[in-house]
Amino acid sequence: MKFVMTQAVCPEGMELLKDTADIYVADDQDPNNYLDQMWDADALIVRIAKCDGHAIEHSPNLKVIGRTGVGYDTVDIAAATAKGIPVVITPGANNRSVAEHTVAMIFALSKNLIEGQNEMCTGNWEIRGAKKAFELEGKTVGVIGLGAIGRETAKICRGCGMKLAGYDPFLEQEKIEALGADYYENYEDLLKISDVVTIHVPLTEETRGMISKRQLSMMKPTALLINCSRGGIVNESDLVEALKEGVIAGAGTDVFCSEPPRADDPLLTCPNLVLSPHSAAQTREAVIKMAQMCVKGCLAVCRGEKWPYVADKAAYDHPRWAGKDWAQV
């Protein structure tokens, strides 16, 4: 069988394909640029890359698409499902890494670490008296989205002595309160009372721009906003304006509408903003778990087994899957 990869996965993931598959590593985020290689590909593995309907349509042998992560907004799921091509994802593999990264951003902002270091290195020792740092104990963290990563983030924050407020339209009040969080039916009400807001939802038509100028104006002027989920959930121009005008005190983002951002992107010079290059899930441990889980899933699908961790199980309703069994994981 043949595996095409937009980028190579880690050695631990590549080892699983040894003596099993022919591998073509494109080092190119768009499969449309190497359709000659896609023509006979059994599997495509994407990392921070896209796979649109055109690439799927021109890959007649394609049996599976693998995504080393849980988000899949860069893959045309509808086009894949229509052809019976499961899109393998890796839920749970990076939960702890993203949660820790989120909390690291909260600490960096609450202690004014970035500005403190930058100013000290220019000789401004008096930045120590900026009075921007504050303690997290007793503060309220509002968690928007209480899936696996949101719950892990909430657990760490609670361990720091923070109070929890939770919003998730897919969880009942009892389940949110069982996590030790106050339940909010409307996320805008959560914004108003939170000292820190952290976002853990997928990018969908419903969540796109859910934090924009109006919502930012509802937050406390002392509040922090963290987005380690997906670019596009927070309106970037509105965030820049809010930070420059002091509508909120600070923000952290690991994700961007355009990745990588342009050199002249206003986010890169915005005050009180901590940035990272979509690296929250890129710890050594998470990278290995995601790669191995993705490869194992793709191999199972290529063998004709119904791998359970896919973006849309409706792909298995296609006639090509008639009579096939579920994989044993």
Contacts in CASP RR format, 6 or more apart in sequence:
PFRMAT RR
TARGET T0000
AUTHOR 0000-0000-0000
METHOD contacts of the structure
MODEL  1
MKFVMTQAVCPEGMELLKDTADIYVADDQDPNNYLDQMWDADALIVRIAK
CDGHAIEHSPNLKVIGRTGVGYDTVDIAAATAKGIPVVITPGANNRSVAE
HTVAMIFALSKNLIEGQNEMCTGNWEIRGAKKAFELEGKTVGVIGLGAIG
RETAKICRGCGMKLAGYDPFLEQEKIEALGADYYENYEDLLKISDVVTIH
VPLTEETRGMISKRQLSMMKPTALLINCSRGGIVNESDLVEALKEGVIAG
AGTDVFCSEPPRADDPLLTCPNLVLSPHSAAQTREAVIKMAQMCVKGCLA
VCRGEKWPYVADKAAYDHPRWAGKDWAQV
1 20 0 8 1.000
1 21 0 8 1.000
1 22 0 8 1.000
1 42 0 8 1.000
1 43 0 8 1.000
1 302 0 8 1.000
2 21 0 8 1.000
2 22 0 8 1.000
2 23 0 8 1.000
2 24 0 8 1.000
2 40 0 8 1.000
2 41 0 8 1.000
2 42 0 8 1.000
2 43 0 8 1.000
2 61 0 8 1.000
3 17 0 8 1.000
3 21 0 8 1.000
3 22 0 8 1.000
3 23 0 8 1.000
3 24 0 8 1.000
3 41 0 8 1.000
3 42 0 8 1.000
3 43 0 8 1.000
3 44 0 8 1.000
3 45 0 8 1.000
3 298 0 8 1.000
4 23 0 8 1.000
4 24 0 8 1.000
4 26 0 8 1.000
4 31 0 8 1.000
4 34 0 8 1.000
4 37 0 8 1.000
4 38 0 8 1.000
4 41 0 8 1.000
4 43 0 8 1.000
4 44 0 8 1.000
4 45 0 8 1.000
5 23 0 8 1.000
5 24 0 8 1.000
5 25 0 8 1.000
5 26 0 8 1.000
5 44 0 8 1.000
5 45 0 8 1.000
5 46 0 8 1.000
5 47 0 8 1.000
6 26 0 8 1.000
6 27 0 8 1.000
6 28 0 8 1.000
6 29 0 8 1.000
6 30 0 8 1.000
6 31 0 8 1.000
6 44 0 8 1.000
6 45 0 8 1.000
6 46 0 8 1.000
6 47 0 8 1.000
6 49 0 8 1.000
7 25 0 8 1.000
7 26 0 8 1.000
7 27 0 8 1.000
7 29 0 8 1.000
7 47 0 8 1.000
7 49 0 8 1.000
8 14 0 8 1.000
8 25 0 8 1.000
8 27 0 8 1.000
9 45 0 8 1.000
9 47 0 8 1.000
9 68 0 8 1.000
9 291 0 8 1.000
9 294 0 8 1.000
9 295 0 8 1.000
10 287 0 8 1.000
10 288 0 8 1.000
10 291 0 8 1.000
12 288 0 8 1.000
12 291 0 8 1.000
12 292 0 8 1.000
13 288 0 8 1.000
13 291 0 8 1.000
13 292 0 8 1.000
13 295 0 8 1.000
14 23 0 8 1.000
14 291 0 8 1.000
16 292 0 8 1.000
16 295 0 8 1.000
16 296 0 8 1.000
16 299 0 8 1.000
17 23 0 8 1.000
17 295 0 8 1.000
17 299 0 8 1.000
20 299 0 8 1.000
21 42 0 8 1.000
21 43 0 8 1.000
21 299 0 8 1.000
24 34 0 8 1.000
24 37 0 8 1.000
24 41 0 8 1.000
26 33 0 8 1.000
26 34 0 8 1.000
26 37 0 8 1.000
28 34 0 8 1.000
29 46 0 8 1.000
29 48 0 8 1.000
29 49 0 8 1.000
29 50 0 8 1.000
30 49 0 8 1.000
30 50 0 8 1.000
30 55 0 8 1.000
31 38 0 8 1.000
31 44 0 8 1.000
31 46 0 8 1.000
31 49 0 8 1.000
31 50 0 8 1.000
31 51 0 8 1.000
31 55 0 8 1.000
31 59 0 8 1.000
32 52 0 8 1.000
32 54 0 8 1.000
32 55 0 8 1.000
32 58 0 8 1.000
35 55 0 8 1.000
35 58 0 8 1.000
35 59 0 8 1.000
38 44 0 8 1.000
38 55 0 8 1.000
38 58 0 8 1.000
38 59 0 8 1.000
38 62 0 8 1.000
39 58 0 8 1.000
39 59 0 8 1.000
39 60 0 8 1.000
39 61 0 8 1.000
40 61 0 8 1.000
41 59 0 8 1.000
41 61 0 8 1.000
41 62 0 8 1.000
42 61 0 8 1.000
42 62 0 8 1.000
42 63 0 8 1.000
42 64 0 8 1.000
42 302 0 8 1.000
43 62 0 8 1.000
43 63 0 8 1.000
43 64 0 8 1.000
43 65 0 8 1.000
43 66 0 8 1.000
43 298 0 8 1.000
43 301 0 8 1.000
43 302 0 8 1.000
44 51 0 8 1.000
44 55 0 8 1.000
44 59 0 8 1.000
44 62 0 8 1.000
44 64 0 8 1.000
44 65 0 8 1.000
44 66 0 8 1.000
45 65 0 8 1.000
45 66 0 8 1.000
45 67 0 8 1.000
45 68 0 8 1.000
45 294 0 8 1.000
45 295 0 8 1.000
45 298 0 8 1.000
46 65 0 8 1.000
46 66 0 8 1.000
46 67 0 8 1.000
46 68 0 8 1.000
46 74 0 8 1.000
46 75 0 8 1.000
47 67 0 8 1.000
47 68 0 8 1.000
48 74 0 8 1.000
48 259 0 8 1.000
48 278 0 8 1.000
49 74 0 8 1.000
50 74 0 8 1.000
50 75 0 8 1.000
51 65 0 8 1.000
51 74 0 8 1.000
51 75 0 8 1.000
51 76 0 8 1.000
51 80 0 8 1.000
52 76 0 8 1.000
52 79 0 8 1.000
53 76 0 8 1.000
53 79 0 8 1.000
53 80 0 8 1.000
56 62 0 8 1.000
56 65 0 8 1.000
56 76 0 8 1.000
56 79 0 8 1.000
56 80 0 8 1.000
56 83 0 8 1.000
56 85 0 8 1.000
57 79 0 8 1.000
62 83 0 8 1.000
62 85 0 8 1.000
63 85 0 8 1.000
63 301 0 8 1.000
63 302 0 8 1.000
63 304 0 8 1.000
64 85 0 8 1.000
64 86 0 8 1.000
64 87 0 8 1.000
64 88 0 8 1.000
64 297 0 8 1.000
64 298 0 8 1.000
64 301 0 8 1.000
64 302 0 8 1.000
65 75 0 8 1.000
65 80 0 8 1.000
65 85 0 8 1.000
65 86 0 8 1.000
65 87 0 8 1.000
65 88 0 8 1.000
66 87 0 8 1.000
66 88 0 8 1.000
66 89 0 8 1.000
66 294 0 8 1.000
66 297 0 8 1.000
66 298 0 8 1.000
67 75 0 8 1.000
67 87 0 8 1.000
67 88 0 8 1.000
67 89 0 8 1.000
67 90 0 8 1.000
67 294 0 8 1.000
67 311 0 8 1.000
68 90 0 8 1.000
68 290 0 8 1.000
68 291 0 8 1.000
68 294 0 8 1.000
69 89 0 8 1.000
69 90 0 8 1.000
69 93 0 8 1.000
69 94 0 8 1.000
69 281 0 8 1.000
69 290 0 8 1.000
69 294 0 8 1.000
70 89 0 8 1.000
70 90 0 8 1.000
70 91 0 8 1.000
70 92 0 8 1.000
70 93 0 8 1.000
70 94 0 8 1.000
71 89 0 8 1.000
71 202 0 8 1.000
71 203 0 8 1.000
71 230 0 8 1.000
72 87 0 8 1.000
72 89 0 8 1.000
72 311 0 8 1.000
73 202 0 8 1.000
73 203 0 8 1.000
73 204 0 8 1.000
73 230 0 8 1.000
75 87 0 8 1.000
75 311 0 8 1.000
77 87 0 8 1.000
77 311 0 8 1.000
77 312 0 8 1.000
80 86 0 8 1.000
80 87 0 8 1.000
80 312 0 8 1.000
80 315 0 8 1.000
81 87 0 8 1.000
81 312 0 8 1.000
81 314 0 8 1.000
81 315 0 8 1.000
81 318 0 8 1.000
82 318 0 8 1.000
83 318 0 8 1.000
84 315 0 8 1.000
84 316 0 8 1.000
84 317 0 8 1.000
84 318 0 8 1.000
84 320 0 8 1.000
84 321 0 8 1.000
85 315 0 8 1.000
86 301 0 8 1.000
86 306 0 8 1.000
86 307 0 8 1.000
86 310 0 8 1.000
86 311 0 8 1.000
86 312 0 8 1.000
86 313 0 8 1.000
86 315 0 8 1.000
86 316 0 8 1.000
87 310 0 8 1.000
87 311 0 8 1.000
87 312 0 8 1.000
87 315 0 8 1.000
88 294 0 8 1.000
88 297 0 8 1.000
88 298 0 8 1.000
88 301 0 8 1.000
88 307 0 8 1.000
88 309 0 8 1.000
88 310 0 8 1.000
89 294 0 8 1.000
89 309 0 8 1.000
89 310 0 8 1.000
89 311 0 8 1.000
90 289 0 8 1.000
90 290 0 8 1.000
90 293 0 8 1.000
90 294 0 8 1.000
90 309 0 8 1.000
91 148 0 8 1.000
91 309 0 8 1.000
92 148 0 8 1.000
92 289 0 8 1.000
93 286 0 8 1.000
93 289 0 8 1.000
93 290 0 8 1.000
93 293 0 8 1.000
94 149 0 8 1.000
94 280 0 8 1.000
94 281 0 8 1.000
94 283 0 8 1.000
94 286 0 8 1.000
94 289 0 8 1.000
94 290 0 8 1.000
95 148 0 8 1.000
95 149 0 8 1.000
95 152 0 8 1.000
96 152 0 8 1.000
96 285 0 8 1.000
96 286 0 8 1.000
97 280 0 8 1.000
97 281 0 8 1.000
97 282 0 8 1.000
97 283 0 8 1.000
97 285 0 8 1.000
97 286 0 8 1.000
98 149 0 8 1.000
98 152 0 8 1.000
98 153 0 8 1.000
98 228 0 8 1.000
98 280 0 8 1.000
98 281 0 8 1.000
98 286 0 8 1.000
99 149 0 8 1.000
99 150 0 8 1.000
99 152 0 8 1.000
99 153 0 8 1.000
99 155 0 8 1.000
99 156 0 8 1.000
100 156 0 8 1.000
100 283 0 8 1.000
101 228 0 8 1.000
101 254 0 8 1.000
101 276 0 8 1.000
101 279 0 8 1.000
101 280 0 8 1.000
101 281 0 8 1.000
102 149 0 8 1.000
102 153 0 8 1.000
102 198 0 8 1.000
102 200 0 8 1.000
102 226 0 8 1.000
102 228 0 8 1.000
102 280 0 8 1.000
103 153 0 8 1.000
103 156 0 8 1.000
103 157 0 8 1.000
103 160 0 8 1.000
105 226 0 8 1.000
105 228 0 8 1.000
105 252 0 8 1.000
105 254 0 8 1.000
105 274 0 8 1.000
105 276 0 8 1.000
106 136 0 8 1.000
106 141 0 8 1.000
106 157 0 8 1.000
106 196 0 8 1.000
106 198 0 8 1.000
106 224 0 8 1.000
106 226 0 8 1.000
107 113 0 8 1.000
107 136 0 8 1.000
108 114 0 8 1.000
108 274 0 8 1.000
109 224 0 8 1.000
109 249 0 8 1.000
109 250 0 8 1.000
109 251 0 8 1.000
109 252 0 8 1.000
109 272 0 8 1.000
109 274 0 8 1.000
110 133 0 8 1.000
110 134 0 8 1.000
110 135 0 8 1.000
110 136 0 8 1.000
110 196 0 8 1.000
110 224 0 8 1.000
111 133 0 8 1.000
112 127 0 8 1.000
112 130 0 8 1.000
112 132 0 8 1.000
112 133 0 8 1.000
114 274 0 8 1.000
115 127 0 8 1.000
115 130 0 8 1.000
115 132 0 8 1.000
115 272 0 8 1.000
116 127 0 8 1.000
116 128 0 8 1.000
116 130 0 8 1.000
119 127 0 8 1.000
120 127 0 8 1.000
132 249 0 8 1.000
134 222 0 8 1.000
136 157 0 8 1.000
136 160 0 8 1.000
136 161 0 8 1.000
136 162 0 8 1.000
136 196 0 8 1.000
137 160 0 8 1.000
137 161 0 8 1.000
137 162 0 8 1.000
138 161 0 8 1.000
138 162 0 8 1.000
138 163 0 8 1.000
139 162 0 8 1.000
139 163 0 8 1.000
139 195 0 8 1.000
139 196 0 8 1.000
140 162 0 8 1.000
140 163 0 8 1.000
140 164 0 8 1.000
140 165 0 8 1.000
140 193 0 8 1.000
140 194 0 8 1.000
140 195 0 8 1.000
140 196 0 8 1.000
141 154 0 8 1.000
141 157 0 8 1.000
141 162 0 8 1.000
141 163 0 8 1.000
141 164 0 8 1.000
141 165 0 8 1.000
141 194 0 8 1.000
141 195 0 8 1.000
141 196 0 8 1.000
141 197 0 8 1.000
141 198 0 8 1.000
142 164 0 8 1.000
142 165 0 8 1.000
142 166 0 8 1.000
142 167 0 8 1.000
142 181 0 8 1.000
142 190 0 8 1.000
142 194 0 8 1.000
142 196 0 8 1.000
142 197 0 8 1.000
142 198 0 8 1.000
143 150 0 8 1.000
143 153 0 8 1.000
143 154 0 8 1.000
143 157 0 8 1.000
143 164 0 8 1.000
143 165 0 8 1.000
143 166 0 8 1.000
143 167 0 8 1.000
143 181 0 8 1.000
143 198 0 8 1.000
143 200 0 8 1.000
144 166 0 8 1.000
144 167 0 8 1.000
144 168 0 8 1.000
144 187 0 8 1.000
144 190 0 8 1.000
144 197 0 8 1.000
144 198 0 8 1.000
144 199 0 8 1.000
144 200 0 8 1.000
144 201 0 8 1.000
145 166 0 8 1.000
145 167 0 8 1.000
145 168 0 8 1.000
145 199 0 8 1.000
145 200 0 8 1.000
145 201 0 8 1.000
146 154 0 8 1.000
146 166 0 8 1.000
146 167 0 8 1.000
146 168 0 8 1.000
146 171 0 8 1.000
146 176 0 8 1.000
146 179 0 8 1.000
146 181 0 8 1.000
146 200 0 8 1.000
147 168 0 8 1.000
147 171 0 8 1.000
147 200 0 8 1.000
149 200 0 8 1.000
149 228 0 8 1.000
150 198 0 8 1.000
150 200 0 8 1.000
151 179 0 8 1.000
153 198 0 8 1.000
153 200 0 8 1.000
154 164 0 8 1.000
154 166 0 8 1.000
154 179 0 8 1.000
154 180 0 8 1.000
154 181 0 8 1.000
157 164 0 8 1.000
157 196 0 8 1.000
158 164 0 8 1.000
158 180 0 8 1.000
162 196 0 8 1.000
163 182 0 8 1.000
164 179 0 8 1.000
164 180 0 8 1.000
164 181 0 8 1.000
164 182 0 8 1.000
165 181 0 8 1.000
165 182 0 8 1.000
165 184 0 8 1.000
165 190 0 8 1.000
165 193 0 8 1.000
165 194 0 8 1.000
166 176 0 8 1.000
166 179 0 8 1.000
166 181 0 8 1.000
166 182 0 8 1.000
166 183 0 8 1.000
166 184 0 8 1.000
166 190 0 8 1.000
167 176 0 8 1.000
167 184 0 8 1.000
167 185 0 8 1.000
167 186 0 8 1.000
167 187 0 8 1.000
167 190 0 8 1.000
168 176 0 8 1.000
173 183 0 8 1.000
173 185 0 8 1.000
176 183 0 8 1.000
177 183 0 8 1.000
184 190 0 8 1.000
187 210 0 8 1.000
188 215 0 8 1.000
188 218 0 8 1.000
190 197 0 8 1.000
191 197 0 8 1.000
191 215 0 8 1.000
191 218 0 8 1.000
191 219 0 8 1.000
192 218 0 8 1.000
192 219 0 8 1.000
192 220 0 8 1.000
194 219 0 8 1.000
194 220 0 8 1.000
194 223 0 8 1.000
195 220 0 8 1.000
195 222 0 8 1.000
195 223 0 8 1.000
195 224 0 8 1.000
196 223 0 8 1.000
196 224 0 8 1.000
196 225 0 8 1.000
196 226 0 8 1.000
197 219 0 8 1.000
197 223 0 8 1.000
197 224 0 8 1.000
197 225 0 8 1.000
197 226 0 8 1.000
198 225 0 8 1.000
198 226 0 8 1.000
198 227 0 8 1.000
198 228 0 8 1.000
199 211 0 8 1.000
199 225 0 8 1.000
199 226 0 8 1.000
199 227 0 8 1.000
199 228 0 8 1.000
199 229 0 8 1.000
199 233 0 8 1.000
199 234 0 8 1.000
200 228 0 8 1.000
200 229 0 8 1.000
201 207 0 8 1.000
201 210 0 8 1.000
201 229 0 8 1.000
201 230 0 8 1.000
201 233 0 8 1.000
202 229 0 8 1.000
202 230 0 8 1.000
203 229 0 8 1.000
203 230 0 8 1.000
203 231 0 8 1.000
203 232 0 8 1.000
203 233 0 8 1.000
207 230 0 8 1.000
207 233 0 8 1.000
208 232 0 8 1.000
208 233 0 8 1.000
209 232 0 8 1.000
209 233 0 8 1.000
209 234 0 8 1.000
209 235 0 8 1.000
210 233 0 8 1.000
211 225 0 8 1.000
211 227 0 8 1.000
211 233 0 8 1.000
211 234 0 8 1.000
211 235 0 8 1.000
211 238 0 8 1.000
211 239 0 8 1.000
212 234 0 8 1.000
212 235 0 8 1.000
212 238 0 8 1.000
213 235 0 8 1.000
213 238 0 8 1.000
213 241 0 8 1.000
213 242 0 8 1.000
216 225 0 8 1.000
216 238 0 8 1.000
216 239 0 8 1.000
216 242 0 8 1.000
216 247 0 8 1.000
216 248 0 8 1.000
217 242 0 8 1.000
217 247 0 8 1.000
219 225 0 8 1.000
219 247 0 8 1.000
219 248 0 8 1.000
220 248 0 8 1.000
221 246 0 8 1.000
221 247 0 8 1.000
221 248 0 8 1.000
221 249 0 8 1.000
222 248 0 8 1.000
222 249 0 8 1.000
223 248 0 8 1.000
223 249 0 8 1.000
223 250 0 8 1.000
224 248 0 8 1.000
224 249 0 8 1.000
224 250 0 8 1.000
224 251 0 8 1.000
224 252 0 8 1.000
225 234 0 8 1.000
225 239 0 8 1.000
225 248 0 8 1.000
225 250 0 8 1.000
225 251 0 8 1.000
225 252 0 8 1.000
226 251 0 8 1.000
226 252 0 8 1.000
226 253 0 8 1.000
227 233 0 8 1.000
227 234 0 8 1.000
227 251 0 8 1.000
227 252 0 8 1.000
227 253 0 8 1.000
227 254 0 8 1.000
227 255 0 8 1.000
228 253 0 8 1.000
228 254 0 8 1.000
228 255 0 8 1.000
228 280 0 8 1.000
229 255 0 8 1.000
230 255 0 8 1.000
231 253 0 8 1.000
231 255 0 8 1.000
231 256 0 8 1.000
231 257 0 8 1.000
232 255 0 8 1.000
232 257 0 8 1.000
234 253 0 8 1.000
236 256 0 8 1.000
236 257 0 8 1.000
236 266 0 8 1.000
236 267 0 8 1.000
237 266 0 8 1.000
239 251 0 8 1.000
239 253 0 8 1.000
239 267 0 8 1.000
239 270 0 8 1.000
239 273 0 8 1.000
240 266 0 8 1.000
240 267 0 8 1.000
240 270 0 8 1.000
241 247 0 8 1.000
242 248 0 8 1.000
243 250 0 8 1.000
243 251 0 8 1.000
243 270 0 8 1.000
243 271 0 8 1.000
243 272 0 8 1.000
243 273 0 8 1.000
244 270 0 8 1.000
244 271 0 8 1.000
249 272 0 8 1.000
250 272 0 8 1.000
250 273 0 8 1.000
251 272 0 8 1.000
251 273 0 8 1.000
251 274 0 8 1.000
252 273 0 8 1.000
252 274 0 8 1.000
252 275 0 8 1.000
253 267 0 8 1.000
253 273 0 8 1.000
253 274 0 8 1.000
253 275 0 8 1.000
253 276 0 8 1.000
254 275 0 8 1.000
254 276 0 8 1.000
254 277 0 8 1.000
254 278 0 8 1.000
254 279 0 8 1.000
254 280 0 8 1.000
255 278 0 8 1.000
256 265 0 8 1.000
256 267 0 8 1.000
256 278 0 8 1.000
258 265 0 8 1.000
259 278 0 8 1.000
260 277 0 8 1.000
261 267 0 8 1.000
261 268 0 8 1.000
267 273 0 8 1.000
267 275 0 8 1.000
268 275 0 8 1.000
281 287 0 8 1.000
281 290 0 8 1.000
293 309 0 8 1.000
297 307 0 8 1.000
297 309 0 8 1.000
297 327 0 8 1.000
300 307 0 8 1.000
300 327 0 8 1.000
301 307 0 8 1.000
304 321 0 8 1.000
304 324 0 8 1.000
305 324 0 8 1.000
305 325 0 8 1.000
305 326 0 8 1.000
305 327 0 8 1.000
306 316 0 8 1.000
306 321 0 8 1.000
306 324 0 8 1.000
306 325 0 8 1.000
306 326 0 8 1.000
306 327 0 8 1.000
307 327 0 8 1.000
307 329 0 8 1.000
308 326 0 8 1.000
308 327 0 8 1.000
308 329 0 8 1.000
309 329 0 8 1.000
315 321 0 8 1.000
316 324 0 8 1.000
END
